[in-house]
Amino acid sequence: MNSNSIPTNATTTGTTHPLGATAGHVLDDFSKWREFLQIQVQRAQDMGMSEKQIDEAAFKLGSYLAEKIDPENAQERLLKQMWESSSKEDQRVLARIVVNLIAQPAAPTTH
């Protein structure tokens, strides 16, 4: 994967998107989504991508998801609302925040 493109090789509910073959399952649950993103960021780092390149990929992914994918849970709905109510500059900041968030260990959930 280079910094200018995100692979689009999978389909979920008839929509091609950049998440790969596991996307349909990953988007159903926020903890799975977070784990999936952690793996992708680690792969990008292992491939030598810079923080700037990872941020650009995160911005492109966020733009794609906001435009093409229906949120599957409350966390995704909130992220989509935040994305859609933000300027491009703020969307880039939000993408960076998500990258920072997934770099941290997940907090235990309580119900």
N, CA, C and O atoms as a GROMACS GRO file, in nm:
protein
  444
    1MET      N    1   0.086  -0.118   0.000
    1MET     CA    2   0.000   0.000   0.000
    1MET      C    3   0.089   0.122   0.000
    1MET      O    4   0.180   0.131   0.082
    2ASN      N    5   0.064   0.216  -0.091
    2ASN     CA    6   0.140   0.339  -0.087
    2ASN      C    7   0.056   0.448  -0.025
    2ASN      O    8  -0.062   0.428   0.004
    3SER      N    9   0.117   0.564  -0.004
    3SER     CA   10   0.046   0.671   0.066
    3SER      C   11  -0.063   0.734  -0.017
    3SER      O   12  -0.144   0.811   0.036
    4ASN      N   13  -0.068   0.704  -0.147
    4ASN     CA   14  -0.167   0.767  -0.233
    4ASN      C   15  -0.287   0.680  -0.263
    4ASN      O   16  -0.382   0.725  -0.326
    5SER      N   17  -0.284   0.555  -0.217
    5SER     CA   18  -0.397   0.469  -0.248
    5SER      C   19  -0.426   0.376  -0.133
    5SER      O   20  -0.338   0.343  -0.053
    6ILE      N   21  -0.550   0.336  -0.126
    6ILE     CA   22  -0.594   0.239  -0.027
    6ILE      C   23  -0.655   0.126  -0.106
    6ILE      O   24  -0.741   0.150  -0.191
    7PRO      N   25  -0.613   0.001  -0.082
    7PRO     CA   26  -0.665  -0.110  -0.161
    7PRO      C   27  -0.817  -0.121  -0.150
    7PRO      O   28  -0.874  -0.102  -0.042
    8THR      N   29  -0.879  -0.152  -0.260
    8THR     CA   30  -1.025  -0.171  -0.261
    8THR      C   31  -1.054  -0.307  -0.321
    8THR      O   32  -1.082  -0.319  -0.440
    9ASN      N   33  -1.048  -0.411  -0.238
    9ASN     CA   34  -1.061  -0.545  -0.290
    9ASN      C   35  -1.170  -0.627  -0.222
    9ASN      O   36  -1.169  -0.749  -0.232
   10ALA      N   37  -1.262  -0.563  -0.154
   10ALA     CA   38  -1.368  -0.639  -0.086
   10ALA      C   39  -1.501  -0.570  -0.103
   10ALA      O   40  -1.508  -0.451  -0.135
   11THR      N   41  -1.605  -0.646  -0.080
   11THR     CA   42  -1.739  -0.592  -0.092
   11THR      C   43  -1.818  -0.627   0.033
   11THR      O   44  -1.816  -0.741   0.079
   12THR      N   45  -1.887  -0.528   0.089
   12THR     CA   46  -1.978  -0.548   0.201
   12THR      C   47  -2.109  -0.483   0.163
   12THR      O   48  -2.111  -0.366   0.124
   13THR      N   49  -2.215  -0.556   0.173
   13THR     CA   50  -2.348  -0.509   0.136
   13THR      C   51  -2.346  -0.436   0.001
   13THR      O   52  -2.408  -0.331  -0.016
   14GLY      N   53  -2.272  -0.496  -0.096
   14GLY     CA   54  -2.272  -0.442  -0.230
   14GLY      C   55  -2.184  -0.321  -0.252
   14GLY      O   56  -2.185  -0.264  -0.361
   15THR      N   57  -2.106  -0.278  -0.152
   15THR     CA   58  -2.022  -0.161  -0.166
   15THR      C   59  -1.876  -0.202  -0.158
   15THR      O   60  -1.834  -0.264  -0.060
   16THR      N   61  -1.798  -0.168  -0.260
   16THR     CA   62  -1.655  -0.197  -0.258
   16THR      C   63  -1.588  -0.096  -0.166
   16THR      O   64  -1.619   0.023  -0.172
   17HIS      N   65  -1.497  -0.143  -0.083
   17HIS     CA   66  -1.431  -0.052   0.010
   17HIS      C   67  -1.291  -0.097   0.045
   17HIS      O   68  -1.253  -0.209   0.011
   18PRO      N   69  -1.215  -0.013   0.112
   18PRO     CA   70  -1.072  -0.035   0.132
   18PRO      C   71  -1.034  -0.124   0.249
   18PRO      O   72  -0.917  -0.125   0.286
   19LEU      N   73  -1.123  -0.196   0.308
   19LEU     CA   74  -1.090  -0.268   0.430
   19LEU      C   75  -1.047  -0.411   0.408
   19LEU      O   76  -1.006  -0.477   0.504
   20GLY      N   77  -1.054  -0.462   0.288
   20GLY     CA   78  -1.013  -0.598   0.265
   20GLY      C   79  -1.126  -0.697   0.289
   20GLY      O   80  -1.240  -0.659   0.313
   21ALA      N   81  -1.092  -0.824   0.282
   21ALA     CA   82  -1.192  -0.931   0.285
   21ALA      C   83  -1.265  -0.943   0.418
   21ALA      O   84  -1.377  -0.994   0.421
   22THR      N   85  -1.207  -0.897   0.529
   22THR     CA   86  -1.271  -0.913   0.659
   22THR      C   87  -1.360  -0.796   0.695
   22THR      O   88  -1.413  -0.792   0.806
   23ALA      N   89  -1.379  -0.703   0.607
   23ALA     CA   90  -1.449  -0.579   0.640
   23ALA      C   91  -1.589  -0.599   0.693
   23ALA      O   92  -1.628  -0.532   0.788
   24GLY      N   93  -1.665  -0.689   0.636
   24GLY     CA   94  -1.802  -0.708   0.680
   24GLY      C   95  -1.810  -0.746   0.826
   24GLY      O   96  -1.902  -0.703   0.896
   25HIS      N   97  -1.716  -0.825   0.874
   25HIS     CA   98  -1.715  -0.867   1.014
   25HIS      C   99  -1.655  -0.760   1.103
   25HIS      O  100  -1.699  -0.743   1.217
   26VAL      N  101  -1.556  -0.689   1.055
   26VAL     CA  102  -1.486  -0.588   1.134
   26VAL      C  103  -1.577  -0.472   1.168
   26VAL      O  104  -1.571  -0.420   1.279
   27LEU      N  105  -1.659  -0.429   1.074
   27LEU     CA  106  -1.742  -0.312   1.097
   27LEU      C  107  -1.859  -0.338   1.191
   27LEU      O  108  -1.922  -0.243   1.239
   28ASP      N  109  -1.889  -0.463   1.219
   28ASP     CA  110  -2.001  -0.496   1.306
   28ASP      C  111  -1.976  -0.462   1.453
   28ASP      O  112  -2.070  -0.435   1.527
   29ASP      N  113  -1.851  -0.462   1.494
   29ASP     CA  114  -1.817  -0.447   1.635
   29ASP      C  115  -1.700  -0.351   1.649
   29ASP      O  116  -1.598  -0.368   1.583
   30PHE      N  117  -1.714  -0.249   1.734
   30PHE     CA  118  -1.611  -0.146   1.744
   30PHE      C  119  -1.479  -0.203   1.795
   30PHE      O  120  -1.373  -0.158   1.750
   31SER      N  121  -1.482  -0.299   1.885
   31SER     CA  122  -1.355  -0.355   1.934
   31SER      C  123  -1.283  -0.432   1.823
   31SER      O  124  -1.160  -0.428   1.815
   32LYS      N  125  -1.359  -0.500   1.737
   32LYS     CA  126  -1.297  -0.567   1.621
   32LYS      C  127  -1.242  -0.463   1.524
   32LYS      O  128  -1.134  -0.482   1.468
   33TRP      N  129  -1.314  -0.355   1.504
   33TRP     CA  130  -1.271  -0.246   1.416
   33TRP      C  131  -1.140  -0.188   1.468
   33TRP      O  132  -1.047  -0.166   1.391
   34ARG      N  133  -1.134  -0.162   1.597
   34ARG     CA  134  -1.014  -0.107   1.659
   34ARG      C  135  -0.896  -0.202   1.641
   34ARG      O  136  -0.786  -0.160   1.605
   35GLU      N  137  -0.919  -0.331   1.668
   35GLU     CA  138  -0.812  -0.430   1.653
   35GLU      C  139  -0.764  -0.436   1.508
   35GLU      O  140  -0.644  -0.443   1.482
   36PHE      N  141  -0.858  -0.435   1.414
   36PHE     CA  142  -0.824  -0.437   1.273
   36PHE      C  143  -0.736  -0.316   1.237
   36PHE      O  144  -0.636  -0.330   1.168
   37LEU      N  145  -0.775  -0.198   1.285
   37LEU     CA  146  -0.697  -0.078   1.256
   37LEU      C  147  -0.559  -0.083   1.320
   37LEU      O  148  -0.461  -0.039   1.260
   38GLN      N  149  -0.550  -0.137   1.441
   38GLN     CA  150  -0.419  -0.151   1.506
   38GLN      C  151  -0.326  -0.235   1.420
   38GLN      O  152  -0.209  -0.201   1.402
   39ILE      N  153  -0.378  -0.344   1.367
   39ILE     CA  154  -0.298  -0.432   1.282
   39ILE      C  155  -0.254  -0.359   1.156
   39ILE      O  156  -0.139  -0.370   1.114
   40GLN      N  157  -0.346  -0.283   1.095
   40GLN     CA  158  -0.313  -0.212   0.972
   40GLN      C  159  -0.208  -0.103   0.995
   40GLN      O  160  -0.118  -0.085   0.913
   41VAL      N  161  -0.220  -0.031   1.105
   41VAL     CA  162  -0.122   0.073   1.136
   41VAL      C  163   0.014   0.008   1.163
   41VAL      O  164   0.117   0.059   1.118
   42GLN      N  165   0.015  -0.103   1.235
   42GLN     CA  166   0.142  -0.172   1.262
   42GLN      C  167   0.205  -0.219   1.131
   42GLN      O  168   0.326  -0.206   1.113
   43ARG      N  169   0.125  -0.273   1.041
   43ARG     CA  170   0.177  -0.316   0.910
   43ARG      C  171   0.236  -0.199   0.834
   43ARG      O  172   0.344  -0.210   0.775
   44ALA      N  173   0.166  -0.086   0.836
   44ALA     CA  174   0.215   0.033   0.766
   44ALA      C  175   0.349   0.077   0.825
   44ALA      O  176   0.442   0.112   0.752
   45GLN      N  177   0.359   0.076   0.957
   45GLN     CA  178   0.484   0.114   1.022
   45GLN      C  179   0.594   0.015   0.986
   45GLN      O  180   0.707   0.056   0.959
   46ASP      N  181   0.563  -0.114   0.986
   46ASP     CA  182   0.661  -0.216   0.952
   46ASP      C  183   0.710  -0.203   0.808
   46ASP      O  184   0.823  -0.239   0.776
   47MET      N  185   0.622  -0.149   0.720
   47MET     CA  186   0.658  -0.127   0.580
   47MET      C  187   0.739   0.001   0.562
   47MET      O  188   0.784   0.033   0.452
   48GLY      N  189   0.757   0.075   0.673
   48GLY     CA  190   0.836   0.197   0.666
   48GLY      C  191   0.758   0.323   0.635
   48GLY      O  192   0.817   0.426   0.604
   49MET      N  193   0.625   0.316   0.641
   49MET     CA  194   0.546   0.437   0.616
   49MET      C  195   0.567   0.536   0.729
   49MET      O  196   0.575   0.499   0.846
   50SER      N  197   0.576   0.661   0.693
   50SER     CA  198   0.594   0.767   0.792
   50SER      C  199   0.461   0.798   0.860
   50SER      O  200   0.355   0.758   0.813
   51GLU      N  201   0.470   0.871   0.970
   51GLU     CA  202   0.348   0.913   1.040
   51GLU      C  203   0.261   0.997   0.947
   51GLU      O  204   0.138   0.985   0.949
   52LYS      N  205   0.323   1.081   0.866
   52LYS     CA  206   0.248   1.165   0.771
   52LYS      C  207   0.173   1.078   0.669
   52LYS      O  208   0.058   1.107   0.635
   53GLN      N  209   0.238   0.972   0.620
   53GLN     CA  210   0.173   0.883   0.524
   53GLN      C  211   0.058   0.806   0.589
   53GLN      O  212  -0.048   0.786   0.528
   54ILE      N  213   0.078   0.763   0.712
   54ILE     CA  214  -0.028   0.693   0.785
   54ILE      C  215  -0.145   0.787   0.809
   54ILE      O  216  -0.260   0.748   0.794
   55ASP      N  217  -0.115   0.911   0.847
   55ASP     CA  218  -0.221   1.010   0.867
   55ASP      C  219  -0.300   1.033   0.739
   55ASP      O  220  -0.423   1.044   0.743
   56GLU      N  221  -0.231   1.041   0.626
   56GLU     CA  222  -0.300   1.062   0.498
   56GLU      C  223  -0.389   0.942   0.465
   56GLU      O  224  -0.502   0.960   0.418
   57ALA      N  225  -0.339   0.821   0.488
   57ALA     CA  226  -0.419   0.702   0.464
   57ALA      C  227  -0.541   0.700   0.556
   57ALA      O  228  -0.650   0.663   0.514
   58ALA      N  229  -0.523   0.740   0.683
   58ALA     CA  230  -0.635   0.744   0.778
   58ALA      C  231  -0.738   0.848   0.734
   58ALA      O  232  -0.859   0.824   0.746
   59PHE      N  233  -0.693   0.961   0.684
   59PHE     CA  234  -0.785   1.065   0.634
   59PHE      C  235  -0.865   1.012   0.515
   59PHE      O  236  -0.986   1.031   0.508
   60LYS      N  237  -0.797   0.947   0.422
   60LYS     CA  238  -0.866   0.892   0.304
   60LYS      C  239  -0.966   0.784   0.345
   60LYS      O  240  -1.076   0.778   0.291
   61LEU      N  241  -0.927   0.700   0.439
   61LEU     CA  242  -1.017   0.596   0.487
   61LEU      C  243  -1.138   0.658   0.557
   61LEU      O  244  -1.251   0.616   0.534
   62GLY      N  245  -1.114   0.759   0.641
   62GLY     CA  246  -1.225   0.827   0.708
   62GLY      C  247  -1.320   0.890   0.609
   62GLY      O  248  -1.442   0.882   0.626
   63SER      N  249  -1.266   0.953   0.506
   63SER     CA  250  -1.350   1.015   0.402
   63SER      C  251  -1.434   0.910   0.332
   63SER      O  252  -1.553   0.929   0.310
   64TYR      N  253  -1.370   0.800   0.297
   64TYR     CA  254  -1.441   0.691   0.229
   64TYR      C  255  -1.553   0.636   0.317
   64TYR      O  256  -1.666   0.621   0.272
   65LEU      N  257  -1.521   0.605   0.441
   65LEU     CA  258  -1.620   0.546   0.531
   65LEU      C  259  -1.738   0.640   0.553
   65LEU      O  260  -1.853   0.597   0.552
   66ALA      N  261  -1.709   0.769   0.572
   66ALA     CA  262  -1.818   0.865   0.595
   66ALA      C  263  -1.910   0.876   0.474
   66ALA      O  264  -2.030   0.895   0.488
   67GLU      N  265  -1.851   0.862   0.356
   67GLU     CA  266  -1.930   0.876   0.234
   67GLU      C  267  -2.002   0.748   0.192
   67GLU      O  268  -2.114   0.754   0.141
   68LYS      N  269  -1.940   0.632   0.214
   68LYS     CA  270  -1.989   0.509   0.152
   68LYS      C  271  -2.045   0.403   0.247
   68LYS      O  272  -2.122   0.318   0.203
   69ILE      N  273  -2.008   0.407   0.374
   69ILE     CA  274  -2.042   0.297   0.464
   69ILE      C  275  -2.138   0.345   0.572
   69ILE      O  276  -2.114   0.447   0.637
   70ASP      N  277  -2.246   0.271   0.592
   70ASP     CA  278  -2.341   0.303   0.698
   70ASP      C  279  -2.284   0.259   0.832
   70ASP      O  280  -2.234   0.147   0.842
   71PRO      N  281  -2.290   0.343   0.933
   71PRO     CA  282  -2.239   0.305   1.066
   71PRO      C  283  -2.313   0.182   1.118
   71PRO      O  284  -2.435   0.169   1.102
   72GLU      N  285  -2.238   0.093   1.183
   72GLU     CA  286  -2.295  -0.030   1.236
   72GLU      C  287  -2.322  -0.024   1.386
   72GLU      O  288  -2.391  -0.110   1.440
   73ASN      N  289  -2.268   0.077   1.453
   73ASN     CA  290  -2.285   0.084   1.599
   73ASN      C  291  -2.276   0.230   1.644
   73ASN      O  292  -2.248   0.320   1.564
   74ALA      N  293  -2.298   0.253   1.772
   74ALA     CA  294  -2.302   0.389   1.826
   74ALA      C  295  -2.169   0.462   1.807
   74ALA      O  296  -2.168   0.582   1.777
   75GLN      N  297  -2.058   0.393   1.825
   75GLN     CA  298  -1.927   0.457   1.810
   75GLN      C  299  -1.905   0.503   1.666
   75GLN      O  300  -1.856   0.614   1.642
   76GLU      N  301  -1.941   0.420   1.572
   76GLU     CA  302  -1.926   0.457   1.431
   76GLU      C  303  -2.020   0.571   1.393
   76GLU      O  304  -1.983   0.657   1.313
   77ARG      N  305  -2.141   0.572   1.450
   77ARG     CA  306  -2.235   0.682   1.422
   77ARG      C  307  -2.178   0.814   1.474
   77ARG      O  308  -2.187   0.917   1.407
   78LEU      N  309  -2.120   0.810   1.594
   78LEU     CA  310  -2.059   0.931   1.650
   78LEU      C  311  -1.942   0.978   1.565
   78LEU      O  312  -1.932   1.098   1.536
   79LEU      N  313  -1.855   0.888   1.525
   79LEU     CA  314  -1.742   0.926   1.440
   79LEU      C  315  -1.791   0.987   1.308
   79LEU      O  316  -1.735   1.086   1.261
   80LYS      N  317  -1.895   0.928   1.249
   80LYS     CA  318  -1.948   0.980   1.123
   80LYS      C  319  -2.005   1.121   1.143
   80LYS      O  320  -1.983   1.209   1.061
   81GLN      N  321  -2.079   1.141   1.252
   81GLN     CA  322  -2.134   1.274   1.280
   81GLN      C  323  -2.022   1.376   1.301
   81GLN      O  324  -2.030   1.488   1.252
   82MET      N  325  -1.919   1.336   1.374
   82MET     CA  326  -1.806   1.427   1.397
   82MET      C  327  -1.737   1.459   1.264
   82MET      O  328  -1.703   1.574   1.238
   83TRP      N  329  -1.718   1.357   1.181
   83TRP     CA  330  -1.652   1.375   1.052
   83TRP      C  331  -1.732   1.471   0.964
   83TRP      O  332  -1.677   1.565   0.906
   84GLU      N  333  -1.862   1.446   0.954
   84GLU     CA  334  -1.946   1.525   0.864
   84GLU      C  335  -1.964   1.669   0.912
   84GLU      O  336  -1.993   1.756   0.830
   85SER      N  337  -1.948   1.694   1.040
   85SER     CA  338  -1.965   1.831   1.091
   85SER      C  339  -1.832   1.906   1.097
   85SER      O  340  -1.828   2.018   1.148
   86SER      N  341  -1.725   1.847   1.046
   86SER     CA  342  -1.592   1.907   1.055
   86SER      C  343  -1.543   1.958   0.921
   86SER      O  344  -1.582   1.909   0.815
   87SER      N  345  -1.455   2.058   0.928
   87SER     CA  346  -1.386   2.105   0.809
   87SER      C  347  -1.282   2.000   0.769
   87SER      O  348  -1.254   1.909   0.846
   88LYS      N  349  -1.225   2.012   0.649
   88LYS     CA  350  -1.120   1.919   0.604
   88LYS      C  351  -1.004   1.918   0.702
   88LYS      O  352  -0.950   1.812   0.734
   89GLU      N  353  -0.965   2.034   0.749
   89GLU     CA  354  -0.855   2.042   0.846
   89GLU      C  355  -0.890   1.965   0.973
   89GLU      O  356  -0.807   1.890   1.026
   90ASP      N  357  -1.011   1.985   1.023
   90ASP     CA  358  -1.053   1.914   1.144
   90ASP      C  359  -1.068   1.764   1.118
   90ASP      O  360  -1.044   1.684   1.209
   91GLN      N  361  -1.108   1.725   0.997
   91GLN     CA  362  -1.116   1.583   0.963
   91GLN      C  363  -0.977   1.519   0.970
   91GLN      O  364  -0.962   1.406   1.015
   92ARG      N  365  -0.876   1.592   0.924
   92ARG     CA  366  -0.739   1.541   0.931
   92ARG      C  367  -0.696   1.524   1.077
   92ARG      O  368  -0.630   1.426   1.112
   93VAL      N  369  -0.736   1.618   1.162
   93VAL     CA  370  -0.706   1.607   1.305
   93VAL      C  371  -0.780   1.487   1.363
   93VAL      O  372  -0.722   1.411   1.441
   94LEU      N  373  -0.905   1.469   1.326
   94LEU     CA  374  -0.983   1.356   1.376
   94LEU      C  375  -0.920   1.224   1.332
   94LEU      O  376  -0.914   1.129   1.411
   95ALA      N  377  -0.875   1.216   1.209
   95ALA     CA  378  -0.808   1.095   1.160
   95ALA      C  379  -0.684   1.068   1.244
   95ALA      O  380  -0.658   0.953   1.280
   96ARG      N  381  -0.607   1.171   1.276
   96ARG     CA  382  -0.487   1.157   1.360
   96ARG      C  383  -0.525   1.110   1.499
   96ARG      O  384  -0.458   1.024   1.557
   97ILE      N  385  -0.633   1.164   1.552
   97ILE     CA  386  -0.679   1.124   1.686
   97ILE      C  387  -0.717   0.976   1.686
   97ILE      O  388  -0.686   0.905   1.782
   98VAL      N  389  -0.785   0.930   1.582
   98VAL     CA  390  -0.822   0.788   1.574
   98VAL      C  391  -0.696   0.702   1.570
   98VAL      O  392  -0.690   0.598   1.636
   99VAL      N  393  -0.596   0.742   1.493
   99VAL     CA  394  -0.470   0.667   1.489
   99VAL      C  395  -0.408   0.664   1.628
   99VAL      O  396  -0.360   0.559   1.673
  100ASN      N  397  -0.408   0.778   1.697
  100ASN     CA  398  -0.355   0.782   1.833
  100ASN      C  399  -0.436   0.692   1.927
  100ASN      O  400  -0.380   0.622   2.010
  101LEU      N  401  -0.568   0.695   1.913
  101LEU     CA  402  -0.656   0.616   1.998
  101LEU      C  403  -0.628   0.467   1.984
  101LEU      O  404  -0.618   0.395   2.084
  102ILE      N  405  -0.614   0.420   1.861
  102ILE     CA  406  -0.593   0.277   1.842
  102ILE      C  407  -0.454   0.233   1.883
  102ILE      O  408  -0.430   0.114   1.902
  103ALA      N  409  -0.362   0.327   1.897
  103ALA     CA  410  -0.227   0.293   1.944
  103ALA      C  411  -0.226   0.264   2.095
  103ALA      O  412  -0.132   0.203   2.145
  104GLN      N  413  -0.329   0.307   2.165
  104GLN     CA  414  -0.339   0.286   2.309
  104GLN      C  415  -0.412   0.153   2.337
  104GLN      O  416  -0.497   0.111   2.259
  105PRO      N  417  -0.378   0.088   2.448
  105PRO     CA  418  -0.452  -0.033   2.484
  105PRO      C  419  -0.599   0.001   2.504
  105PRO      O  420  -0.633   0.107   2.556
  106ALA      N  421  -0.685  -0.090   2.464
  106ALA     CA  422  -0.830  -0.069   2.480
  106ALA      C  423  -0.865  -0.068   2.627
  106ALA      O  424  -0.815  -0.149   2.705
  107ALA      N  425  -0.951   0.025   2.664
  107ALA     CA  426  -1.000   0.030   2.803
  107ALA      C  427  -1.099  -0.083   2.824
  107ALA      O  428  -1.174  -0.117   2.734
  108PRO      N  429  -1.099  -0.141   2.943
  108PRO     CA  430  -1.196  -0.247   2.969
  108PRO      C  431  -1.338  -0.193   2.959
  108PRO      O  432  -1.366  -0.081   3.001
  109THR      N  433  -1.427  -0.274   2.904
  109THR     CA  434  -1.567  -0.231   2.892
  109THR      C  435  -1.645  -0.288   3.009
  109THR      O  436  -1.619  -0.398   3.056
  110THR      N  437  -1.743  -0.209   3.054
  110THR     CA  438  -1.832  -0.254   3.159
  110THR      C  439  -1.974  -0.232   3.111
  110THR      O  440  -2.005  -0.130   3.049
  111HIS      N  441  -2.060  -0.326   3.140
  111HIS     CA  442  -2.200  -0.315   3.096
  111HIS      C  443  -2.290  -0.324   3.214
  111HIS      O  444  -2.412  -0.318   3.200
   0.00000   0.00000   0.00000
